[in-house]
Amino acid sequence: MNRFSRSPARWTHALCTAASVVALSAVLLAAPGDRAMAQASDPGIAGAYLAAENAARRGDIAVAADFYAKAVAADPENGALLERAILHNIAAGRIETAVALSRRLMEINGDSQIALLQLAAEAFTRDDAAGILEMVEARGDATGPFVGHLIEAWASYAVDDTAGARAALEALQNERTGGAAGEMLSTYHLGILDAALGDDAAAVEAFAITTERAGAPTNRLTRVHAGALARSGKVAEAIALIDEQLARTRDGAQLRALREDLEAGTIPGPVVTTGAEGAAEALFGISGFLTRGQNSIIGLAYARLGTYLNPDLTDAKLLMAQMLRRDEQYDLAIAAYESVPRNAPEAMQAQIGRAEAMQSAGQIEPAVIAMREVVARFPRSIDAHEALGNMLRREERFADAAVAYDAAIKLLDPVEPLHWVYFYQRGISYERSEQWELAEDDFLKALELEPDQPLVLNYLGYSWVELRRNMAEAEEMIEKAVEQRPEDGYIVDSLGWVQWRLGKFEEAVVNMERAVELRPVDPVINDHFGDALWMVGRRTEARFQWKRALSFEPEDKDAVRIRAKLDRGLDEILEEEAAAGEPAIITLEEAEKKEADGG
């Protein structure tokens, strides 16, 4: 049997489990029937408890932590409240408070998962790995073994018990506690354990197996794998491995930095050298599995503890920042991004994230200034220029966005098929800033690089329809886009709209009705559907759709036209537009004649 075969389990532990995150969530996050809920009517805790629960539901972590602490102060023996308070204080980064609450909870409930995990992490920071092992063994099998095995492994390593560390990880594999994810993580940790012990050949084997089980490597797995290869004297293989991953990802700052070091003859050390770093790696690895739904607060807490144990774990800091930003906790997200050192390989990614979080928080001008500072600091970075362009485009500053995308495109060397997106983004910015000829050139270039790309086909086709140009080709292009993305309401609407422009009203109704089903609250799609219904004689339904369109806050110019249609009917509006030289409906023959005449 090889080193990755199953071996008998030693014991189970009382920290936390990845496989039982549903059960863990029920303990920490669900409330019906538990003591905290039962006492919610107690005037001493009711207000604070309900405020905490409300804040927790909306994802306001810091506020939830404050109110749970107030509720605990009113009822210090309530274990359920203590668990909630600990979890939210960890997630908010208030580790000292979480430690104090965990010690109190352990006096009430010695099997609390989150308290055990917090106290184990705190013991690592005091170099008390022996105390962790005593705690783990004393708690028996109160909960599941997944994180317990990992913590035990790295505590054993910290006290120079290599055999114990390996046995804990192999026991985790044997139990298949976390399914495929657990087997993959345990093999990965055997690899970083081997690397920490100086056996890079064995580490390479483990990382190769982890990659096979994962299907595709993460950037972090590629880095540790390449590092082990380089320390084994296989620098060329390490560089080739990095190049393969760089071809798969656009987010490769750390990989590029490692590649430069290897080419310069600098060989990286192991990613883990201490027990605390190993435990941090375990918590960070698991946090990535817990970033969605009701488990996200647990995932955030794990990532926080990972950075508590290893302040240099920038990957965990970035994961925290992304989770916080997704949950609209912008102040905490900005702080997490700012915690990444400015000289770290991830510095640019962190600074871009910080600026984008500022924009999401409504700090528009400071965000733009911050993003321009990123560009000034990294003037040769395509990603930095693109991020500035994206920010300006979101703010509808399209002319400025085009300038930013232009700077990114000038850095492309050579231009490759995957770069179609830059021309597409610049083309949108040109089109929205009324620079149509430049926009058309960019859309055509994007299609040259990525033929039949549905987003480009749709945008260019729709633009041609609005300009009454290339109508037959536009219809064909949008049909191709719909074939590739039949569930995209915007693209289905585009097909209906070109059919409407060409007088194919019955066909248009079918596609626009489908578009409304896919995008029921989009004002433009509802407006288009109303126009189609009117032209087939379903006028009451048409007016209903126009009213719906108004309720979804269309742009001002569209709202004016919709109100005019409701007041006077679509026929009169079309007659006025035709008299002004802009007929809304045009046959293919008329469109072709207009183009031939230079119209």
C-alpha positions in Angstrom: 0.0 0.0 0.0 1.4 3.5 -0.8 1.5 6.4 1.5 -2.0 7.5 0.3 -3.8 4.3 1.1 -6.3 4.1 3.8 -5.2 3.3 7.3 -7.1 2.6 10.6 -8.4 5.7 12.3 -7.0 6.6 15.7 -9.8 8.6 17.2 -12.3 11.3 16.4 -12.1 14.8 17.7 -14.3 17.7 18.8 -13.3 20.7 16.8 -15.3 21.0 13.6 -16.2 19.1 10.4 -16.4 20.0 6.8 -18.6 17.1 5.9 -21.1 18.1 8.7 -21.2 21.8 7.9 -25.0 21.5 7.7 -25.2 20.2 11.2 -22.7 22.9 12.3 -24.8 25.6 10.7 -27.8 24.3 12.5 -26.0 24.6 15.8 -24.5 28.0 15.2 -27.0 29.7 12.9 -30.5 28.1 13.3 -32.5 29.2 16.3 -36.0 27.7 16.6 -36.4 25.8 19.9 -33.0 26.5 21.4 -32.4 28.4 24.6 -31.6 31.7 22.9 -34.9 31.7 21.1 -36.8 30.5 24.2 -35.6 33.4 26.2 -36.0 36.0 23.4 -39.1 37.3 25.2 -37.0 38.0 28.4 -36.9 41.9 28.6 -33.2 41.6 29.6 -32.1 40.1 26.3 -35.0 40.4 23.9 -34.1 43.7 22.3 -30.4 42.9 21.9 -31.1 39.3 20.7 -33.6 40.3 18.1 -31.3 43.1 16.9 -28.4 40.7 16.6 -30.5 38.1 14.7 -31.7 40.8 12.3 -28.2 42.1 11.7 -26.9 38.5 11.2 -29.7 37.8 8.6 -28.7 40.9 6.6 -25.0 40.1 6.9 -24.0 43.0 9.1 -21.4 41.1 10.9 -19.9 43.8 13.2 -23.4 45.0 14.3 -24.5 41.4 15.0 -21.3 40.8 17.1 -22.1 43.9 19.1 -25.7 42.9 19.8 -24.9 39.3 20.6 -22.3 40.5 23.1 -25.0 42.7 24.7 -27.4 39.8 24.9 -24.7 37.6 26.4 -24.0 40.3 29.1 -27.7 40.0 30.0 -27.6 36.2 30.1 -24.0 35.0 30.5 -25.0 31.4 31.0 -26.8 31.1 27.6 -24.6 28.7 25.5 -26.4 29.3 22.3 -26.0 33.1 22.5 -22.3 32.6 23.4 -21.7 30.5 20.3 -23.3 33.1 18.1 -21.3 35.9 19.8 -18.1 33.9 19.3 -18.8 33.2 15.6 -19.6 36.8 14.7 -16.7 38.2 16.7 -14.3 35.9 14.9 -15.8 36.9 11.6 -15.6 40.6 12.4 -11.9 40.1 13.4 -12.4 40.7 17.1 -10.3 37.7 18.2 -9.5 38.8 21.8 -13.2 39.1 22.5 -13.9 35.7 20.8 -11.1 34.1 23.0 -12.7 35.5 26.2 -16.2 34.3 25.2 -14.8 30.9 24.2 -13.3 30.4 27.6 -16.5 31.3 29.2 -18.5 29.0 27.0 -16.1 26.1 27.7 -17.1 26.3 31.3 -20.7 25.8 30.2 -20.4 23.5 27.3 -17.1 21.7 26.8 -18.1 20.4 23.5 -18.7 23.7 21.7 -17.2 23.4 18.2 -16.5 27.0 17.6 -15.1 27.7 21.1 -12.7 24.7 20.8 -11.5 25.9 17.4 -10.9 29.4 18.7 -9.0 28.2 21.8 -6.9 25.8 19.7 -6.0 28.7 17.4 -5.1 30.9 20.4 -3.0 28.1 21.9 -1.0 27.9 18.6 -0.1 31.5 19.0 1.3 30.8 22.5 3.3 27.8 21.1 1.2 25.5 23.3 0.7 22.7 20.8 0.9 20.1 23.7 -2.1 21.9 25.2 -4.0 21.6 21.9 -3.4 17.8 21.8 -4.6 17.4 25.4 -7.7 19.4 24.6 -8.4 17.4 21.4 -7.9 14.0 23.2 -10.0 15.1 26.2 -13.0 16.1 24.1 -13.4 12.7 22.5 -15.9 12.4 19.6 -18.3 15.1 20.6 -18.5 16.3 17.0 -17.0 15.2 13.7 -13.3 14.6 12.9 -12.5 16.7 9.8 -10.9 19.9 11.1 -10.0 18.0 14.3 -7.7 15.7 12.3 -6.0 18.7 10.6 -5.5 20.6 13.8 -4.2 17.5 15.5 -1.8 16.9 12.6 -0.2 20.3 12.8 -0.2 20.3 16.6 1.7 17.0 16.5 4.1 18.4 14.0 4.7 21.4 16.3 5.8 19.0 19.1 8.0 17.0 16.7 5.6 14.1 16.6 5.9 13.4 12.8 4.3 10.0 13.1 1.3 11.4 14.9 1.0 14.1 12.3 1.0 11.6 9.5 -1.4 9.3 11.3 -3.9 12.1 11.8 -3.9 13.0 8.1 -4.1 9.3 7.0 -6.9 8.7 9.4 -8.8 11.6 7.8 -8.3 9.9 4.4 -9.4 6.6 5.7 -12.7 7.9 7.1 -13.5 9.8 3.9 -15.1 12.3 6.3 -15.3 15.1 3.8 -15.9 13.0 0.7 -13.9 13.9 -2.3 -13.1 17.3 -0.9 -11.8 15.8 2.3 -9.7 13.3 0.5 -8.2 16.0 -1.7 -7.4 18.3 1.3 -5.9 15.5 3.4 -3.6 14.5 0.5 -2.6 18.2 0.0 -1.8 18.4 3.7 0.3 15.3 3.5 2.2 17.1 0.7 2.8 20.2 2.7 3.8 18.1 5.7 6.4 16.3 3.6 7.7 19.6 2.2 8.0 21.0 5.8 10.0 17.8 6.7 12.3 18.3 3.7 11.0 15.4 1.6 10.1 17.3 -1.5 10.0 14.2 -3.7 7.2 12.9 -1.6 5.6 16.3 -1.6 5.6 16.4 -5.4 3.9 13.0 -5.5 1.2 14.3 -3.1 0.6 17.5 -5.0 0.3 15.6 -8.3 -2.3 13.3 -6.8 -4.2 16.4 -5.3 -4.2 18.0 -8.8 -5.6 14.8 -10.3 -8.3 14.6 -7.8 -9.1 18.3 -8.1 -9.5 18.1 -11.9 -7.7 21.4 -12.3 -5.2 23.0 -10.0 -5.7 26.2 -8.1 -3.1 28.9 -8.3 -2.0 28.1 -4.7 -1.7 24.4 -5.4 0.4 25.2 -8.5 2.7 27.4 -6.4 3.4 24.9 -3.7 3.7 22.1 -6.4 6.2 24.2 -8.4 8.1 25.1 -5.2 8.5 21.4 -4.4 9.7 20.6 -7.9 12.2 23.4 -7.8 13.6 22.3 -4.4 13.9 18.8 -5.9 16.1 20.2 -8.6 13.4 20.2 -11.3 13.3 24.0 -12.0 12.4 23.6 -15.7 9.5 21.4 -14.8 8.4 23.9 -12.2 8.4 26.7 -14.7 6.5 24.6 -17.2 3.9 23.9 -14.6 3.5 27.6 -13.8 3.2 28.4 -17.5 0.4 25.8 -17.9 -1.5 27.4 -15.1 -0.9 31.0 -16.3 -2.5 29.9 -19.7 -5.6 28.9 -17.7 -6.0 32.0 -15.5 -5.8 35.8 -15.7 -5.2 36.1 -12.0 -1.6 35.0 -11.8 0.5 37.7 -10.0 1.9 35.3 -7.5 2.7 32.7 -10.2 4.4 35.3 -12.3 6.5 36.5 -9.3 7.5 32.9 -8.6 8.4 32.3 -12.2 10.6 35.3 -12.2 12.3 34.1 -9.0 12.9 30.7 -10.4 14.4 32.1 -13.6 16.7 34.3 -11.4 17.8 31.2 -9.4 15.8 32.0 -6.3 14.2 28.8 -4.9 11.3 29.3 -2.6 11.0 27.6 0.8 8.1 25.4 1.9 4.8 27.1 2.2 4.5 25.8 5.8 7.3 25.6 8.3 5.4 25.8 11.6 2.5 24.1 13.2 0.6 27.4 13.3 1.1 27.9 9.6 -0.1 24.4 8.9 -3.3 25.0 10.9 -3.8 28.3 9.1 -3.5 26.5 5.8 -6.1 24.0 6.9 -8.6 26.7 8.0 -8.0 28.7 4.8 -8.5 25.6 2.7 -11.8 24.7 4.3 -13.0 28.3 4.3 -13.1 28.1 0.5 -15.8 25.4 0.7 -17.9 27.4 3.0 -18.4 30.7 1.2 -22.0 30.3 0.0 -25.4 30.5 1.6 -25.8 30.0 5.3 -22.3 28.6 5.7 -20.6 31.8 4.5 -20.3 33.2 8.1 -18.5 30.0 9.1 -16.2 30.3 6.0 -15.4 33.8 6.9 -14.6 32.9 10.5 -12.3 30.1 9.3 -10.5 32.5 7.0 -10.2 35.0 9.8 -8.6 32.4 12.1 -6.3 31.5 9.3 -4.9 35.0 9.1 -4.8 35.2 12.9 -2.5 32.1 12.9 -0.5 33.3 9.9 -0.6 37.0 9.2 1.3 36.5 6.0 -1.5 34.3 4.5 -2.5 36.9 1.9 -4.7 34.4 0.0 -6.9 34.2 3.0 -7.0 38.0 3.3 -8.2 38.3 -0.3 -10.8 35.5 0.2 -12.1 37.4 3.3 -12.3 40.6 1.4 -14.2 39.0 -1.5 -16.7 37.4 0.9 -17.2 40.7 2.7 -17.6 42.6 -0.5 -20.1 40.1 -1.8 -22.1 40.4 1.4 -22.0 44.3 1.1 -19.8 44.6 4.2 -17.8 47.3 2.4 -15.9 48.8 5.3 -14.7 45.4 6.5 -13.9 44.5 2.9 -11.8 47.6 2.4 -10.0 46.9 5.7 -9.2 43.4 4.6 -7.9 44.6 1.2 -5.8 47.2 3.0 -4.2 44.5 5.2 -2.4 43.0 2.2 1.2 44.5 2.2 1.9 46.9 -0.6 5.0 45.0 -1.5 3.3 41.6 -1.8 2.8 40.0 -5.2 -1.0 40.3 -4.6 -0.8 44.0 -3.9 -2.2 45.1 -7.2 -5.1 42.7 -6.9 -5.8 43.9 -3.4 -5.7 47.6 -4.4 -8.0 47.0 -7.3 -10.4 45.1 -5.0 -10.2 48.0 -2.5 -11.1 50.6 -5.1 -14.0 48.5 -6.4 -15.3 48.0 -2.8 -15.2 51.8 -2.4 -17.2 52.2 -5.6 -19.8 49.6 -4.4 -20.0 51.6 -1.1 -20.9 54.8 -3.1 -17.5 56.4 -2.6 -17.3 57.1 -6.3 -14.7 59.8 -6.7 -12.4 58.4 -4.0 -12.7 55.0 -5.8 -11.8 56.5 -9.2 -8.8 58.2 -7.6 -7.7 55.0 -5.9 -8.0 53.1 -9.2 -6.0 55.7 -11.0 -3.3 55.3 -8.3 -3.2 51.6 -9.1 -2.7 52.4 -12.8 0.0 54.9 -11.9 1.8 52.3 -9.7 1.4 49.5 -12.2 1.5 51.3 -15.6 2.5 48.1 -17.5 -0.3 46.0 -16.1 -3.1 45.2 -18.5 -5.3 44.2 -15.6 -4.9 47.6 -13.9 -6.0 49.5 -17.0 -8.9 47.2 -17.6 -10.0 47.6 -14.0 -10.0 51.3 -14.4 -12.0 51.0 -17.7 -14.5 48.7 -16.0 -15.0 51.2 -13.1 -15.5 54.2 -15.5 -17.9 52.2 -17.7 -20.0 51.3 -14.6 -20.2 55.0 -13.9 -21.2 55.6 -17.5 -18.1 57.7 -18.1 -17.7 56.0 -21.5 -15.3 58.3 -23.2 -12.9 58.0 -20.3 -13.4 54.2 -20.1 -12.5 53.9 -23.8 -9.2 55.7 -23.0 -8.4 53.2 -20.2 -9.3 50.2 -22.4 -7.1 51.7 -25.2 -4.2 51.7 -22.8 -4.8 48.1 -22.0 -5.0 47.1 -25.6 -1.7 48.9 -26.4 0.0 46.6 -24.0 -1.2 43.4 -25.7 1.8 41.7 -27.3 0.9 39.7 -29.3 -2.9 40.1 -29.7 -4.4 36.6 -29.2 -7.9 35.2 -29.5 -8.5 35.4 -25.7 -8.1 39.2 -26.0 -11.4 39.7 -27.8 -12.9 40.9 -24.6 -10.8 44.1 -24.5 -11.9 45.1 -28.0 -15.5 44.3 -27.0 -15.3 46.5 -23.9 -13.7 49.3 -25.7 -16.3 49.0 -28.5 -19.1 49.3 -26.0 -17.4 52.4 -24.5 -17.0 54.0 -28.0 -20.6 53.2 -28.9 -22.0 54.7 -25.7 -19.9 57.8 -26.2 -21.2 58.2 -29.8 -18.0 57.2 -31.5 -19.7 54.6 -33.7 -17.1 54.1 -36.4 -14.5 53.2 -33.8 -17.0 51.0 -32.0 -17.8 49.1 -35.1 -14.1 48.5 -35.9 -13.7 47.1 -32.3 -16.7 44.8 -32.5 -15.5 43.4 -35.9 -12.0 42.9 -34.4 -13.5 41.0 -31.5 -15.3 38.7 -33.9 -12.1 38.3 -35.9 -10.4 37.0 -32.7 -13.4 35.0 -31.4 -15.8 34.2 -34.3 -19.5 33.7 -33.3 -18.9 35.1 -29.8 -22.5 35.6 -28.6 -22.0 38.8 -26.6 -20.4 40.5 -29.6 -22.8 39.1 -32.1 -25.7 40.5 -30.0 -24.2 43.9 -29.4 -23.1 44.5 -32.9 -26.3 43.1 -34.4 -28.5 45.1 -32.1 -26.5 48.3 -32.9 -26.9 47.7 -36.6 -30.6 47.2 -36.1 -30.9 50.5 -34.3 -28.9 52.2 -37.1 -31.1 50.4 -39.8 -27.9 49.0 -41.3 -27.0 45.4 -42.4 -30.4 44.3 -41.2 -30.3 40.8 -42.8 -26.8 40.2 -41.4 -27.8 41.6 -38.0 -30.7 39.1 -37.8 -28.5 36.2 -38.7 -25.9 37.3 -36.1 -28.4 37.6 -33.4 -30.0 34.2 -34.3 -26.5 32.7 -33.8 -26.2 34.4 -30.5 -29.6 33.0 -29.4 -28.6 29.5 -30.4 -25.7 29.7 -28.1 -27.5 31.5 -25.2 -31.2 30.6 -25.4 -31.7 31.5 -21.7 -30.2 35.0 -22.1 -33.2 37.4 -22.0 -31.3 40.3 -23.5 -30.2 38.3 -26.5 -33.6 36.8 -27.1 -35.1 40.3 -26.9 -32.6 41.5 -29.5 -33.8 38.8 -31.9 -37.4 39.9 -31.3 -36.5 43.5 -31.8 -34.8 43.0 -35.2 -37.9 41.0 -36.3 -40.1 43.8 -35.2 -38.0 46.3 -37.1 -38.4 44.2 -40.2 -42.1 43.9 -39.7 -42.2 40.3 -38.6 -44.5 41.0 -35.8 -45.9 37.5 -35.1 -42.3 36.1 -34.8 -41.4 39.1 -32.7 -44.2 38.5 -30.2 -43.0 34.9 -29.6 -39.4 35.9 -28.9 -40.3 39.0 -26.8 -42.7 37.1 -24.7 -39.9 34.6 -24.0 -37.5 37.5 -23.2 -39.9 38.9 -20.7 -40.2 35.5 -19.0 -36.4 35.5 -18.7 -36.0 39.1 -17.7 -39.4 40.1 -16.2 -38.3 43.4 -14.6 -36.3 44.9 -17.4 -38.0 48.1 -18.6 -36.6 47.9 -22.2 -37.7 44.3 -22.8 -41.2 45.0 -21.4 -41.4 48.1 -23.6 -40.4 46.1 -26.7 -43.0 43.4 -25.9 -45.7 46.1 -25.6 -44.7 47.4 -29.1 -44.9 43.9 -30.5 -48.3 43.2 -28.9 -49.7 46.5 -30.3 -48.7 45.6 -33.9 -50.6 42.3 -33.8 -53.7 44.0 -32.4 -53.4 43.0 -28.7 -53.6 46.6 -27.6 -54.9 46.2 -24.1 -52.0 43.8 -23.4 -49.6 46.3 -25.0 -50.7 49.1 -22.7 -50.3 46.7 -19.7 -46.7 46.0 -20.8 -45.9 49.7 -21.3 -47.2 50.4 -17.8 -45.0 47.6 -16.4 -42.0 49.1 -18.3 -42.6 52.5 -16.6 -42.8 50.8 -13.2 -39.2 49.5 -13.6 -37.7 53.0 -14.0 -36.6 53.2 -17.6 -34.2 55.9 -18.8 -35.7 59.3 -19.1 -35.9 59.4 -22.9 -37.6 55.9 -22.9 -40.0 57.0 -20.2 -41.1 60.0 -22.3 -41.8 57.8 -25.3 -43.7 55.2 -23.3 -46.0 57.8 -21.8 -46.6 59.2 -25.3 -47.6 55.7 -26.5 -49.9 55.3 -23.5 -51.5 58.7 -24.2 -51.8 58.6 -28.0 -51.1 55.0 -29.1 -48.1 53.6 -31.0 -49.4 54.2 -34.5 -49.3 58.0 -34.1 -45.8 57.9 -32.5 -44.5 55.8 -35.5 -46.1 58.2 -38.0 -44.3 61.2 -36.3 -41.0 59.3 -36.3 -41.3 58.4 -39.9 -42.2 62.0 -40.8 -39.0 63.0 -39.1 -37.0 60.6 -41.3 -36.5 57.8 -38.8 -39.0 55.0 -39.7 -39.1 52.4 -37.0 -40.2 49.6 -39.3 -38.2 49.0 -42.5 -38.2 46.1 -45.0 -35.0 44.5 -46.0 -35.3 45.9 -49.4 -35.8 49.4 -48.0 -32.8 49.0 -45.7 -30.6 47.8 -48.5 -31.7 50.7 -50.7 -31.0 53.2 -47.9 -27.5 51.8 -47.5 -26.8 51.8 -51.2 -27.9 55.4 -51.3 -25.4 56.2 -48.5 -28.2 56.7 -45.9 
